[in-house]
Amino acid sequence: MGLSLESRFEAYCDELVKALSHADRSQPARWYLK
């Protein structure tokens, strides 16, 4: 497998935040997902 669940989740969050493409919403989105 290689990647831990945590690191895969971080990568997923990064992609989701990029999809939102609003810098002001990136941190609240991360808080919501965690």
mmCIF entry with sequence, helices, sheets and N, C-alpha, C, O atoms, coordinates in Angstrom:
data_MODEL
# 
_entry.id   MODEL 
# 
_entity.id                         1 
_entity.type                       polymer 
_entity.pdbx_number_of_molecules   1 
# 
_entity_poly.entity_id                      1 
_entity_poly.type                           'polypeptide(L)' 
_entity_poly.nstd_linkage                   no 
_entity_poly.nstd_monomer                   no 
_entity_poly.pdbx_seq_one_letter_code       MGLSLESRFEAYCDELVKALSHADRSQPARWYLK 
_entity_poly.pdbx_seq_one_letter_code_can   MGLSLESRFEAYCDELVKALSHADRSQPARWYLK 
_entity_poly.pdbx_strand_id                 A 
# 
loop_
_entity_poly_seq.entity_id 
_entity_poly_seq.num 
_entity_poly_seq.mon_id 
_entity_poly_seq.hetero 
1 1  MET n 
1 2  GLY n 
1 3  LEU n 
1 4  SER n 
1 5  LEU n 
1 6  GLU n 
1 7  SER n 
1 8  ARG n 
1 9  PHE n 
1 10 GLU n 
1 11 ALA n 
1 12 TYR n 
1 13 CYS n 
1 14 ASP n 
1 15 GLU n 
1 16 LEU n 
1 17 VAL n 
1 18 LYS n 
1 19 ALA n 
1 20 LEU n 
1 21 SER n 
1 22 HIS n 
1 23 ALA n 
1 24 ASP n 
1 25 ARG n 
1 26 SER n 
1 27 GLN n 
1 28 PRO n 
1 29 ALA n 
1 30 ARG n 
1 31 TRP n 
1 32 TYR n 
1 33 LEU n 
1 34 LYS n 
# 
_struct_asym.id          A 
_struct_asym.entity_id   1 
# 
loop_
_struct_conf.conf_type_id 
_struct_conf.id 
_struct_conf.pdbx_PDB_helix_id 
_struct_conf.beg_label_comp_id 
_struct_conf.beg_label_asym_id 
_struct_conf.beg_label_seq_id 
_struct_conf.pdbx_beg_PDB_ins_code 
_struct_conf.end_label_comp_id 
_struct_conf.end_label_asym_id 
_struct_conf.end_label_seq_id 
_struct_conf.pdbx_end_PDB_ins_code 
_struct_conf.beg_auth_comp_id 
_struct_conf.beg_auth_asym_id 
_struct_conf.beg_auth_seq_id 
_struct_conf.end_auth_comp_id 
_struct_conf.end_auth_asym_id 
_struct_conf.end_auth_seq_id 
_struct_conf.pdbx_PDB_helix_class 
_struct_conf.details 
_struct_conf.pdbx_PDB_helix_length 
HELX_P HELX_P1 AA1 LEU A 5  ? LEU A 20 ? LEU A 5  LEU A 20 1 ? 16 
HELX_P HELX_P2 AA2 ALA A 23 ? LEU A 33 ? ALA A 23 LEU A 33 1 ? 11 
# 
_struct_conf_type.id          HELX_P 
_struct_conf_type.criteria    ? 
_struct_conf_type.reference   ? 
# 
loop_
_atom_site.group_PDB 
_atom_site.id 
_atom_site.type_symbol 
_atom_site.label_atom_id 
_atom_site.label_alt_id 
_atom_site.label_comp_id 
_atom_site.label_asym_id 
_atom_site.label_entity_id 
_atom_site.label_seq_id 
_atom_site.pdbx_PDB_ins_code 
_atom_site.Cartn_x 
_atom_site.Cartn_y 
_atom_site.Cartn_z 
_atom_site.occupancy 
_atom_site.B_iso_or_equiv 
_atom_site.pdbx_formal_charge 
_atom_site.auth_seq_id 
_atom_site.auth_comp_id 
_atom_site.auth_asym_id 
_atom_site.auth_atom_id 
_atom_site.pdbx_PDB_model_num 
ATOM 1   N N  . MET A 1 1  ? 0.832   -1.202 0.000  1.00 0.00 ? 1  MET A N  1 
ATOM 2   C CA . MET A 1 1  ? 0.000   0.000  0.000  1.00 0.00 ? 1  MET A CA 1 
ATOM 3   C C  . MET A 1 1  ? 0.869   1.255  0.000  1.00 0.00 ? 1  MET A C  1 
ATOM 4   O O  . MET A 1 1  ? 0.713   2.123  -0.860 1.00 0.00 ? 1  MET A O  1 
ATOM 5   N N  . GLY A 1 2  ? 1.773   1.349  0.952  1.00 0.00 ? 2  GLY A N  1 
ATOM 6   C CA . GLY A 1 2  ? 2.695   2.484  0.958  1.00 0.00 ? 2  GLY A CA 1 
ATOM 7   C C  . GLY A 1 2  ? 2.204   3.655  1.789  1.00 0.00 ? 2  GLY A C  1 
ATOM 8   O O  . GLY A 1 2  ? 2.781   3.966  2.831  1.00 0.00 ? 2  GLY A O  1 
ATOM 9   N N  . LEU A 1 3  ? 1.159   4.297  1.344  1.00 0.00 ? 3  LEU A N  1 
ATOM 10  C CA . LEU A 1 3  ? 0.677   5.492  2.039  1.00 0.00 ? 3  LEU A CA 1 
ATOM 11  C C  . LEU A 1 3  ? -0.276  5.125  3.174  1.00 0.00 ? 3  LEU A C  1 
ATOM 12  O O  . LEU A 1 3  ? -1.116  4.236  3.031  1.00 0.00 ? 3  LEU A O  1 
ATOM 13  N N  . SER A 1 4  ? -0.137  5.807  4.278  1.00 0.00 ? 4  SER A N  1 
ATOM 14  C CA . SER A 1 4  ? -1.053  5.598  5.391  1.00 0.00 ? 4  SER A CA 1 
ATOM 15  C C  . SER A 1 4  ? -2.402  6.244  5.072  1.00 0.00 ? 4  SER A C  1 
ATOM 16  O O  . SER A 1 4  ? -2.517  7.071  4.168  1.00 0.00 ? 4  SER A O  1 
ATOM 17  N N  . LEU A 1 5  ? -3.387  5.855  5.819  1.00 0.00 ? 5  LEU A N  1 
ATOM 18  C CA . LEU A 1 5  ? -4.717  6.438  5.634  1.00 0.00 ? 5  LEU A CA 1 
ATOM 19  C C  . LEU A 1 5  ? -4.675  7.949  5.836  1.00 0.00 ? 5  LEU A C  1 
ATOM 20  O O  . LEU A 1 5  ? -5.308  8.709  5.103  1.00 0.00 ? 5  LEU A O  1 
ATOM 21  N N  . GLU A 1 6  ? -3.913  8.366  6.849  1.00 0.00 ? 6  GLU A N  1 
ATOM 22  C CA . GLU A 1 6  ? -3.798  9.801  7.151  1.00 0.00 ? 6  GLU A CA 1 
ATOM 23  C C  . GLU A 1 6  ? -3.236  10.584 5.974  1.00 0.00 ? 6  GLU A C  1 
ATOM 24  O O  . GLU A 1 6  ? -3.772  11.631 5.609  1.00 0.00 ? 6  GLU A O  1 
ATOM 25  N N  . SER A 1 7  ? -2.152  10.080 5.374  1.00 0.00 ? 7  SER A N  1 
ATOM 26  C CA . SER A 1 7  ? -1.534  10.812 4.262  1.00 0.00 ? 7  SER A CA 1 
ATOM 27  C C  . SER A 1 7  ? -2.422  10.788 3.025  1.00 0.00 ? 7  SER A C  1 
ATOM 28  O O  . SER A 1 7  ? -2.462  11.758 2.268  1.00 0.00 ? 7  SER A O  1 
ATOM 29  N N  . ARG A 1 8  ? -3.133  9.684  2.818  1.00 0.00 ? 8  ARG A N  1 
ATOM 30  C CA . ARG A 1 8  ? -4.065  9.644  1.683  1.00 0.00 ? 8  ARG A CA 1 
ATOM 31  C C  . ARG A 1 8  ? -5.205  10.628 1.894  1.00 0.00 ? 8  ARG A C  1 
ATOM 32  O O  . ARG A 1 8  ? -5.657  11.271 0.946  1.00 0.00 ? 8  ARG A O  1 
ATOM 33  N N  . PHE A 1 9  ? -5.672  10.748 3.134  1.00 0.00 ? 9  PHE A N  1 
ATOM 34  C CA . PHE A 1 9  ? -6.738  11.691 3.433  1.00 0.00 ? 9  PHE A CA 1 
ATOM 35  C C  . PHE A 1 9  ? -6.278  13.124 3.218  1.00 0.00 ? 9  PHE A C  1 
ATOM 36  O O  . PHE A 1 9  ? -7.028  13.953 2.702  1.00 0.00 ? 9  PHE A O  1 
ATOM 37  N N  . GLU A 1 10 ? -5.021  13.419 3.620  1.00 0.00 ? 10 GLU A N  1 
ATOM 38  C CA . GLU A 1 10 ? -4.457  14.748 3.390  1.00 0.00 ? 10 GLU A CA 1 
ATOM 39  C C  . GLU A 1 10 ? -4.415  15.062 1.898  1.00 0.00 ? 10 GLU A C  1 
ATOM 40  O O  . GLU A 1 10 ? -4.749  16.174 1.489  1.00 0.00 ? 10 GLU A O  1 
ATOM 41  N N  . ALA A 1 11 ? -4.009  14.096 1.091  1.00 0.00 ? 11 ALA A N  1 
ATOM 42  C CA . ALA A 1 11 ? -3.949  14.295 -0.359 1.00 0.00 ? 11 ALA A CA 1 
ATOM 43  C C  . ALA A 1 11 ? -5.353  14.541 -0.910 1.00 0.00 ? 11 ALA A C  1 
ATOM 44  O O  . ALA A 1 11 ? -5.541  15.384 -1.787 1.00 0.00 ? 11 ALA A O  1 
ATOM 45  N N  . TYR A 1 12 ? -6.340  13.803 -0.393 1.00 0.00 ? 12 TYR A N  1 
ATOM 46  C CA . TYR A 1 12 ? -7.727  13.991 -0.807 1.00 0.00 ? 12 TYR A CA 1 
ATOM 47  C C  . TYR A 1 12 ? -8.205  15.398 -0.444 1.00 0.00 ? 12 TYR A C  1 
ATOM 48  O O  . TYR A 1 12 ? -8.856  16.062 -1.250 1.00 0.00 ? 12 TYR A O  1 
ATOM 49  N N  . CYS A 1 13 ? -7.884  15.843 0.752  1.00 0.00 ? 13 CYS A N  1 
ATOM 50  C CA . CYS A 1 13 ? -8.247  17.200 1.183  1.00 0.00 ? 13 CYS A CA 1 
ATOM 51  C C  . CYS A 1 13 ? -7.628  18.242 0.269  1.00 0.00 ? 13 CYS A C  1 
ATOM 52  O O  . CYS A 1 13 ? -8.284  19.211 -0.112 1.00 0.00 ? 13 CYS A O  1 
ATOM 53  N N  . ASP A 1 14 ? -6.356  18.041 -0.085 1.00 0.00 ? 14 ASP A N  1 
ATOM 54  C CA . ASP A 1 14 ? -5.680  18.982 -0.978 1.00 0.00 ? 14 ASP A CA 1 
ATOM 55  C C  . ASP A 1 14 ? -6.419  19.090 -2.302 1.00 0.00 ? 14 ASP A C  1 
ATOM 56  O O  . ASP A 1 14 ? -6.631  20.194 -2.805 1.00 0.00 ? 14 ASP A O  1 
ATOM 57  N N  . GLU A 1 15 ? -6.813  17.959 -2.870 1.00 0.00 ? 15 GLU A N  1 
ATOM 58  C CA . GLU A 1 15 ? -7.529  17.971 -4.147 1.00 0.00 ? 15 GLU A CA 1 
ATOM 59  C C  . GLU A 1 15 ? -8.885  18.650 -4.005 1.00 0.00 ? 15 GLU A C  1 
ATOM 60  O O  . GLU A 1 15 ? -9.298  19.413 -4.877 1.00 0.00 ? 15 GLU A O  1 
ATOM 61  N N  . LEU A 1 16 ? -9.566  18.372 -2.917 1.00 0.00 ? 16 LEU A N  1 
ATOM 62  C CA . LEU A 1 16 ? -10.880 18.967 -2.699 1.00 0.00 ? 16 LEU A CA 1 
ATOM 63  C C  . LEU A 1 16 ? -10.775 20.478 -2.539 1.00 0.00 ? 16 LEU A C  1 
ATOM 64  O O  . LEU A 1 16 ? -11.591 21.220 -3.084 1.00 0.00 ? 16 LEU A O  1 
ATOM 65  N N  . VAL A 1 17 ? -9.776  20.933 -1.795 1.00 0.00 ? 17 VAL A N  1 
ATOM 66  C CA . VAL A 1 17 ? -9.560  22.367 -1.596 1.00 0.00 ? 17 VAL A CA 1 
ATOM 67  C C  . VAL A 1 17 ? -9.216  23.035 -2.921 1.00 0.00 ? 17 VAL A C  1 
ATOM 68  O O  . VAL A 1 17 ? -9.669  24.148 -3.189 1.00 0.00 ? 17 VAL A O  1 
ATOM 69  N N  . LYS A 1 18 ? -8.420  22.367 -3.750 1.00 0.00 ? 18 LYS A N  1 
ATOM 70  C CA . LYS A 1 18 ? -8.102  22.907 -5.079 1.00 0.00 ? 18 LYS A CA 1 
ATOM 71  C C  . LYS A 1 18 ? -9.367  23.016 -5.920 1.00 0.00 ? 18 LYS A C  1 
ATOM 72  O O  . LYS A 1 18 ? -9.541  23.979 -6.668 1.00 0.00 ? 18 LYS A O  1 
ATOM 73  N N  . ALA A 1 19 ? -10.242 22.034 -5.798 1.00 0.00 ? 19 ALA A N  1 
ATOM 74  C CA . ALA A 1 19 ? -11.491 22.050 -6.554 1.00 0.00 ? 19 ALA A CA 1 
ATOM 75  C C  . ALA A 1 19 ? -12.369 23.221 -6.114 1.00 0.00 ? 19 ALA A C  1 
ATOM 76  O O  . ALA A 1 19 ? -13.054 23.825 -6.939 1.00 0.00 ? 19 ALA A O  1 
ATOM 77  N N  . LEU A 1 20 ? -12.352 23.541 -4.835 1.00 0.00 ? 20 LEU A N  1 
ATOM 78  C CA . LEU A 1 20 ? -13.109 24.698 -4.352 1.00 0.00 ? 20 LEU A CA 1 
ATOM 79  C C  . LEU A 1 20 ? -12.531 25.992 -4.907 1.00 0.00 ? 20 LEU A C  1 
ATOM 80  O O  . LEU A 1 20 ? -13.254 26.946 -5.196 1.00 0.00 ? 20 LEU A O  1 
ATOM 81  N N  . SER A 1 21 ? -11.214 26.000 -5.048 1.00 0.00 ? 21 SER A N  1 
ATOM 82  C CA . SER A 1 21 ? -10.459 27.113 -5.645 1.00 0.00 ? 21 SER A CA 1 
ATOM 83  C C  . SER A 1 21 ? -10.754 28.479 -5.023 1.00 0.00 ? 21 SER A C  1 
ATOM 84  O O  . SER A 1 21 ? -10.676 29.506 -5.697 1.00 0.00 ? 21 SER A O  1 
ATOM 85  N N  . HIS A 1 22 ? -11.084 28.481 -3.758 1.00 0.00 ? 22 HIS A N  1 
ATOM 86  C CA . HIS A 1 22 ? -11.254 29.737 -3.030 1.00 0.00 ? 22 HIS A CA 1 
ATOM 87  C C  . HIS A 1 22 ? -10.328 29.696 -1.825 1.00 0.00 ? 22 HIS A C  1 
ATOM 88  O O  . HIS A 1 22 ? -10.559 28.932 -0.888 1.00 0.00 ? 22 HIS A O  1 
ATOM 89  N N  . ALA A 1 23 ? -9.293  30.505 -1.844 1.00 0.00 ? 23 ALA A N  1 
ATOM 90  C CA . ALA A 1 23 ? -8.284  30.474 -0.783 1.00 0.00 ? 23 ALA A CA 1 
ATOM 91  C C  . ALA A 1 23 ? -8.903  30.736 0.594  1.00 0.00 ? 23 ALA A C  1 
ATOM 92  O O  . ALA A 1 23 ? -8.484  30.145 1.588  1.00 0.00 ? 23 ALA A O  1 
ATOM 93  N N  . ASP A 1 24 ? -9.893  31.616 0.647  1.00 0.00 ? 24 ASP A N  1 
ATOM 94  C CA . ASP A 1 24 ? -10.514 31.938 1.929  1.00 0.00 ? 24 ASP A CA 1 
ATOM 95  C C  . ASP A 1 24 ? -11.355 30.788 2.475  1.00 0.00 ? 24 ASP A C  1 
ATOM 96  O O  . ASP A 1 24 ? -11.706 30.781 3.655  1.00 0.00 ? 24 ASP A O  1 
ATOM 97  N N  . ARG A 1 25 ? -11.681 29.814 1.619  1.00 0.00 ? 25 ARG A N  1 
ATOM 98  C CA . ARG A 1 25 ? -12.482 28.685 2.076  1.00 0.00 ? 25 ARG A CA 1 
ATOM 99  C C  . ARG A 1 25 ? -11.657 27.440 2.327  1.00 0.00 ? 25 ARG A C  1 
ATOM 100 O O  . ARG A 1 25 ? -12.177 26.447 2.834  1.00 0.00 ? 25 ARG A O  1 
ATOM 101 N N  . SER A 1 26 ? -10.378 27.474 1.981  1.00 0.00 ? 26 SER A N  1 
ATOM 102 C CA . SER A 1 26 ? -9.581  26.252 2.087  1.00 0.00 ? 26 SER A CA 1 
ATOM 103 C C  . SER A 1 26 ? -9.417  25.790 3.534  1.00 0.00 ? 26 SER A C  1 
ATOM 104 O O  . SER A 1 26 ? -9.588  24.605 3.820  1.00 0.00 ? 26 SER A O  1 
ATOM 105 N N  . GLN A 1 27 ? -9.089  26.695 4.446  1.00 0.00 ? 27 GLN A N  1 
ATOM 106 C CA . GLN A 1 27 ? -8.890  26.270 5.835  1.00 0.00 ? 27 GLN A CA 1 
ATOM 107 C C  . GLN A 1 27 ? -10.199 25.830 6.492  1.00 0.00 ? 27 GLN A C  1 
ATOM 108 O O  . GLN A 1 27 ? -10.213 24.787 7.146  1.00 0.00 ? 27 GLN A O  1 
ATOM 109 N N  . PRO A 1 28 ? -11.286 26.566 6.351  1.00 0.00 ? 28 PRO A N  1 
ATOM 110 C CA . PRO A 1 28 ? -12.547 26.068 6.914  1.00 0.00 ? 28 PRO A CA 1 
ATOM 111 C C  . PRO A 1 28 ? -12.954 24.717 6.330  1.00 0.00 ? 28 PRO A C  1 
ATOM 112 O O  . PRO A 1 28 ? -13.516 23.883 7.039  1.00 0.00 ? 28 PRO A O  1 
ATOM 113 N N  . ALA A 1 29 ? -12.680 24.496 5.065  1.00 0.00 ? 29 ALA A N  1 
ATOM 114 C CA . ALA A 1 29 ? -12.997 23.205 4.452  1.00 0.00 ? 29 ALA A CA 1 
ATOM 115 C C  . ALA A 1 29 ? -12.181 22.098 5.097  1.00 0.00 ? 29 ALA A C  1 
ATOM 116 O O  . ALA A 1 29 ? -12.702 21.012 5.348  1.00 0.00 ? 29 ALA A O  1 
ATOM 117 N N  . ARG A 1 30 ? -10.908 22.359 5.368  1.00 0.00 ? 30 ARG A N  1 
ATOM 118 C CA . ARG A 1 30 ? -10.059 21.360 6.039  1.00 0.00 ? 30 ARG A CA 1 
ATOM 119 C C  . ARG A 1 30 ? -10.579 21.068 7.444  1.00 0.00 ? 30 ARG A C  1 
ATOM 120 O O  . ARG A 1 30 ? -10.628 19.910 7.859  1.00 0.00 ? 30 ARG A O  1 
ATOM 121 N N  . TRP A 1 31 ? -10.969 22.114 8.179  1.00 0.00 ? 31 TRP A N  1 
ATOM 122 C CA . TRP A 1 31 ? -11.500 21.907 9.526  1.00 0.00 ? 31 TRP A CA 1 
ATOM 123 C C  . TRP A 1 31 ? -12.772 21.072 9.469  1.00 0.00 ? 31 TRP A C  1 
ATOM 124 O O  . TRP A 1 31 ? -12.976 20.184 10.296 1.00 0.00 ? 31 TRP A O  1 
ATOM 125 N N  . TYR A 1 32 ? -13.624 21.358 8.494  1.00 0.00 ? 32 TYR A N  1 
ATOM 126 C CA . TYR A 1 32 ? -14.882 20.632 8.358  1.00 0.00 ? 32 TYR A CA 1 
ATOM 127 C C  . TYR A 1 32 ? -14.635 19.158 8.064  1.00 0.00 ? 32 TYR A C  1 
ATOM 128 O O  . TYR A 1 32 ? -15.297 18.285 8.627  1.00 0.00 ? 32 TYR A O  1 
ATOM 129 N N  . LEU A 1 33 ? -13.671 18.886 7.172  1.00 0.00 ? 33 LEU A N  1 
ATOM 130 C CA . LEU A 1 33 ? -13.393 17.502 6.800  1.00 0.00 ? 33 LEU A CA 1 
ATOM 131 C C  . LEU A 1 33 ? -12.784 16.703 7.945  1.00 0.00 ? 33 LEU A C  1 
ATOM 132 O O  . LEU A 1 33 ? -12.954 15.486 8.019  1.00 0.00 ? 33 LEU A O  1 
ATOM 133 N N  . LYS A 1 34 ? -12.078 17.386 8.831  1.00 0.00 ? 34 LYS A N  1 
ATOM 134 C CA . LYS A 1 34 ? -11.473 16.665 9.957  1.00 0.00 ? 34 LYS A CA 1 
ATOM 135 C C  . LYS A 1 34 ? -12.444 16.636 11.103 1.00 0.00 ? 34 LYS A C  1 
ATOM 136 O O  . LYS A 1 34 ? -12.139 16.077 12.156 1.00 0.00 ? 34 LYS A O  1 
# 
